[in-house]
Amino acid sequence: MNKDKIYFASDFHLGSDGKLTSREREKQIVRWLEMIRVDAAAIYLVGDIFDFWFEYKTVVPRGYLRFFGKLRELRDEGIDIYFFTGNHDMWMFDYFEKELEIPIYRAPITRKFGTKNFFIGHGDGLGPGDHGYKFLKKILSNPLCQWLYARLHPNFALWLMQFSSGKSREMEHGIPAFQGPEKEWLAIFANTYKADPAIDYFIFGHRHLTIDCTLNQQSGRYINLGEWLHTCSYGVFDGKEFTIKFFENDHGKIIKV
């Protein structure tokens, strides 16, 4: 079988329980990675893969060995994997790059697959509004802030990060509701984004909603990949069409606009 498909997934939130415990969800994600390995040319992990993360020079959060092992297997087979930081795992440094040979992106990127142009990013901080988070993100992205946090003992620092990540998730994604393309910040961003050539697909996570929205100002589409705490949704591009699918979930629904 040809390895010609591009896969996208976001918001695993490993470290936090959802419909399944974090460990059971990790096993589920490994099963998904095993399924797509037969035809995947590349895999884009588009942010909030971990519910919390902080790397010391010699310490990383415990766990996730099944997940890491499967990623290493896929890389050894020549499958390209790309990791985007989200608002829950923005303090990812060089562990993935050195141990797994997976590049890390801290800002959106553009890619061309076949004849289609993609804009890919987690989505946090894009579009109008959300000024409080945008200000907080500048603070948390500051190297001095990261250096000071690294002075904390790992036991306390990782507990504090887990606690704050849980509160953030409750505030941002407790019961998400689709606001419509006129009010959804990422839809507004995509509709007002200017590029030459035009973007065919805007691929985001962050909203915890599975969205396929046709844009007003161009022929492109805004895709939100959803999440894995409950729906287990992901995207796949076969060279011609982009499709949203659900893994081990027969009741997943896509918001189409």
C-alpha positions as semicolon CSV with decimal commas, in nm:
position;residue;x (nm);y (nm);z (nm)
1;M;0,000;0,000;0,000
2;N;0,127;0,346;-0,089
3;K;0,216;0,572;0,199
4;D;0,054;0,883;0,057
5;K;-0,189;1,012;0,320
6;I;-0,136;1,306;0,556
7;Y;-0,295;1,266;0,900
8;F;-0,384;1,538;1,151
9;A;-0,493;1,512;1,515
10;S;-0,498;1,743;1,816
11;D;-0,605;1,774;2,178
12;F;-0,520;1,429;2,311
13;H;-0,478;1,590;2,657
14;L;-0,274;1,298;2,782
15;G;-0,243;1,324;3,158
16;S;-0,611;1,405;3,207
17;D;-0,902;1,162;3,225
18;G;-1,201;1,192;2,993
19;K;-1,434;0,923;2,865
20;L;-1,136;0,694;2,924
21;T;-0,858;0,729;3,175
22;S;-0,544;0,892;3,043
23;R;-0,366;0,556;3,030
24;E;-0,650;0,388;2,843
25;R;-0,666;0,681;2,602
26;E;-0,290;0,652;2,548
27;K;-0,343;0,287;2,446
28;Q;-0,624;0,398;2,216
29;I;-0,399;0,657;2,050
30;V;-0,132;0,390;2,002
31;R;-0,393;0,171;1,830
32;W;-0,479;0,464;1,602
33;L;-0,112;0,521;1,518
34;E;-0,074;0,150;1,444
35;M;-0,376;0,163;1,212
36;I;-0,254;0,461;1,009
37;R;0,108;0,347;0,982
38;V;0,021;0,141;0,673
39;D;-0,053;0,445;0,453
40;A;0,073;0,752;0,642
41;A;0,333;0,968;0,471
42;A;0,321;1,223;0,754
43;I;0,141;1,287;1,083
44;Y;0,074;1,634;1,221
45;L;0,006;1,650;1,597
46;V;-0,156;1,990;1,627
47;G;-0,126;2,094;1,990
48;D;-0,244;2,005;2,342
49;I;-0,117;1,652;2,295
50;F;-0,041;1,666;2,668
51;D;-0,265;1,822;2,928
52;F;0,046;1,959;3,097
53;W;0,415;1,946;3,017
54;F;0,737;2,096;3,139
55;E;1,090;1,983;3,061
56;Y;1,382;2,024;3,293
57;K;1,723;1,956;3,143
58;T;1,724;1,605;3,291
59;V;1,358;1,552;3,390
60;V;1,038;1,519;3,188
61;P;0,689;1,421;3,312
62;R;0,662;1,050;3,383
63;G;0,449;0,816;3,174
64;Y;0,349;0,801;2,806
65;L;0,607;0,533;2,724
66;R;0,368;0,346;2,493
67;F;0,301;0,668;2,302
68;F;0,667;0,764;2,280
69;G;0,765;0,412;2,174
70;K;0,510;0,409;1,891
71;L;0,623;0,752;1,768
72;R;0,982;0,629;1,764
73;E;0,877;0,320;1,565
74;L;0,701;0,531;1,305
75;R;0,996;0,767;1,274
76;D;1,231;0,470;1,229
77;E;1,008;0,359;0,940
78;G;1,055;0,696;0,774
79;I;0,712;0,843;0,854
80;D;0,743;1,218;0,911
81;I;0,586;1,347;1,233
82;Y;0,543;1,713;1,327
83;F;0,453;1,841;1,674
84;F;0,282;2,174;1,745
85;T;0,268;2,319;2,093
86;G;-0,071;2,422;2,230
87;N;-0,179;2,627;2,526
88;H;-0,147;2,324;2,757
89;D;0,195;2,203;2,642
90;M;0,367;2,523;2,531
91;W;0,664;2,447;2,757
92;M;0,789;2,178;2,525
93;F;1,158;2,230;2,456
94;D;1,394;1,985;2,280
95;Y;1,304;1,641;2,419
96;F;1,101;1,541;2,112
97;E;1,361;1,678;1,875
98;K;1,655;1,499;2,037
99;E;1,495;1,170;2,144
100;L;1,233;1,117;1,872
101;E;1,362;1,334;1,585
102;I;1,028;1,512;1,572
103;P;1,043;1,886;1,497
104;I;0,847;2,122;1,721
105;Y;0,651;2,423;1,595
106;R;0,546;2,701;1,829
107;A;0,359;2,905;1,567
108;P;0,138;2,818;1,269
109;I;0,302;2,712;0,944
110;T;0,194;2,684;0,581
111;R;0,246;2,370;0,373
112;K;0,158;2,261;0,021
113;F;0,041;1,905;-0,032
114;G;-0,018;1,829;-0,397
115;T;-0,203;2,129;-0,534
116;K;-0,356;2,233;-0,200
117;N;-0,223;2,497;0,040
118;F;-0,259;2,434;0,413
119;F;-0,234;2,668;0,713
120;I;-0,167;2,454;1,022
121;G;-0,155;2,552;1,389
122;H;-0,314;2,482;1,725
123;G;-0,521;2,800;1,703
124;D;-0,477;2,947;2,049
125;G;-0,440;3,324;2,044
126;L;-0,551;3,366;1,682
127;G;-0,835;3,588;1,572
128;P;-0,999;3,877;1,759
129;G;-1,066;3,886;2,132
130;D;-0,923;3,662;2,407
131;H;-0,689;3,943;2,511
132;G;-0,638;3,799;2,860
133;Y;-0,502;3,473;2,724
134;K;-0,288;3,650;2,463
135;F;-0,127;3,855;2,740
136;L;-0,076;3,543;2,955
137;K;0,079;3,357;2,661
138;K;0,339;3,633;2,620
139;I;0,433;3,594;2,986
140;L;0,449;3,214;2,978
141;S;0,653;3,221;2,655
142;N;0,910;3,451;2,810
143;P;1,245;3,272;2,865
144;L;1,285;3,441;3,207
145;C;0,948;3,308;3,321
146;Q;1,048;2,959;3,205
147;W;1,384;2,985;3,381
148;L;1,219;3,088;3,706
149;Y;0,968;2,805;3,685
150;A;1,251;2,556;3,629
151;R;1,391;2,657;3,969
152;L;1,092;2,488;4,134
153;H;1,124;2,127;4,247
154;P;0,977;1,895;3,979
155;N;0,730;1,734;4,221
156;F;0,575;2,071;4,303
157;A;0,618;2,226;3,958
158;L;0,447;1,942;3,771
159;W;0,165;1,922;4,028
160;L;0,110;2,297;3,990
161;M;0,104;2,266;3,611
162;Q;-0,142;1,976;3,626
163;F;-0,370;2,175;3,858
164;S;-0,362;2,491;3,645
165;S;-0,412;2,294;3,321
166;G;-0,723;2,133;3,467
167;K;-0,864;2,473;3,564
168;S;-0,782;2,614;3,221
169;R;-0,957;2,324;3,048
170;E;-1,266;2,368;3,267
171;M;-1,283;2,738;3,179
172;E;-1,214;2,707;2,806
173;H;-1,358;2,375;2,704
174;G;-1,596;2,258;2,974
175;I;-1,908;2,257;2,753
176;P;-1,802;2,405;2,417
177;A;-2,074;2,541;2,193
178;F;-2,036;2,636;1,829
179;Q;-2,083;3,013;1,799
180;G;-2,138;3,025;1,423
181;P;-1,889;3,142;1,160
182;E;-1,961;3,508;1,240
183;K;-1,847;3,469;1,603
184;E;-1,599;3,181;1,605
185;W;-1,258;3,345;1,643
186;L;-1,077;3,091;1,427
187;A;-1,338;3,116;1,152
188;I;-1,301;3,495;1,162
189;F;-0,924;3,460;1,144
190;A;-0,947;3,225;0,845
191;N;-1,199;3,446;0,666
192;T;-0,982;3,755;0,702
193;Y;-0,642;3,593;0,639
194;K;-0,482;3,712;0,317
195;A;-0,231;3,499;0,130
196;D;-0,107;3,453;-0,222
197;P;-0,172;3,184;-0,324
198;A;-0,490;3,147;-0,121
199;I;-0,514;2,889;0,156
200;D;-0,732;2,588;0,075
201;Y;-0,746;2,442;0,428
202;F;-0,702;2,607;0,768
203;I;-0,631;2,322;1,011
204;F;-0,672;2,398;1,383
205;G;-0,742;2,230;1,715
206;H;-0,805;2,407;2,047
207;R;-1,185;2,446;2,023
208;H;-1,270;2,084;2,114
209;L;-1,531;2,090;1,838
210;T;-1,520;1,896;1,512
211;I;-1,589;2,165;1,252
212;D;-1,589;2,174;0,872
213;C;-1,668;2,531;0,770
214;T;-1,669;2,672;0,416
215;L;-1,517;3,019;0,424
216;N;-1,699;3,326;0,299
217;Q;-1,417;3,520;0,137
218;Q;-1,250;3,238;-0,053
219;S;-1,306;2,882;-0,163
220;G;-1,111;2,741;0,129
221;R;-1,230;2,559;0,439
222;Y;-1,174;2,600;0,812
223;I;-1,127;2,258;0,973
224;N;-1,122;2,204;1,347
225;L;-0,989;1,863;1,439
226;G;-1,190;1,821;1,760
227;E;-1,049;1,630;2,057
228;W;-0,980;1,287;2,207
229;L;-1,121;1,327;2,557
230;H;-1,457;1,212;2,420
231;T;-1,493;1,211;2,040
232;C;-1,155;1,083;1,911
233;S;-1,168;1,274;1,581
234;Y;-0,890;1,325;1,331
235;G;-0,833;1,449;0,977
236;V;-0,681;1,285;0,672
237;F;-0,580;1,430;0,336
238;D;-0,546;1,182;0,050
239;G;-0,392;1,422;-0,200
240;K;-0,727;1,542;-0,330
241;E;-0,978;1,567;-0,047
242;F;-0,969;1,636;0,326
243;T;-1,190;1,415;0,543
244;I;-1,273;1,416;0,914
245;K;-1,302;1,073;1,070
246;F;-1,361;0,924;1,415
247;F;-1,161;0,644;1,575
248;E;-1,347;0,376;1,771
249;N;-1,650;0,606;1,785
250;D;-1,962;0,539;1,578
251;H;-2,149;0,842;1,708
252;G;-1,913;1,126;1,620
253;K;-2,074;1,429;1,459
254;I;-1,922;1,698;1,240
255;I;-2,044;2,057;1,253
256;K;-2,073;2,151;0,887
257;V;-2,133;2,512;0,785
